[in-house]
Amino acid sequence: MGASERRENQRAFIKFEINYIQEGDFLISHSKDISADGMFINTDTPLTINERLTLTFSLGNSDPFTVDARVIWINQNGDQRDKGMGVQFVRPTKKLQNAILSVVNKVAVIEKENKKSSGKGGGKSR
């Protein structure tokens, strides 16, 4: 069973800055996607599976959120944009989960609208 089959919440492909502290080191990276359960962080130097870290990030114009997370999978292969680590949030607040779900739903609506508009006028010409 793949990660997408285990995923409980819808995710959105959004790039935003992530600050994290791991063993006292302050690191900066970017997200690839996010859901209410966790996110994928692009990095050349992923942590090891089950390692814990503290993330800080903002969603849109929100105040920064801070949440603990655990690395659940890593990818060191493929294109630069695919390298990194999947993290699961550890006890995220309801406020954070609601903010993420709001962003995910907005992105889903935009993607749906883009698909509709790109499908218009695309019929065969005679």
Secondary structure, 3 states (H helix, E strand, C coil): CCHHHHCCCCCECCCCEEEEEECCEEEEEEEEEECCCEEEEECCCCCCCCCEEEEEECCCCCCCEEEEEEEEEEECCCCHHHCEEEEEEECCCHHHHHHHHHHHHHHHHHHHHHHHHHHCCCCCCC
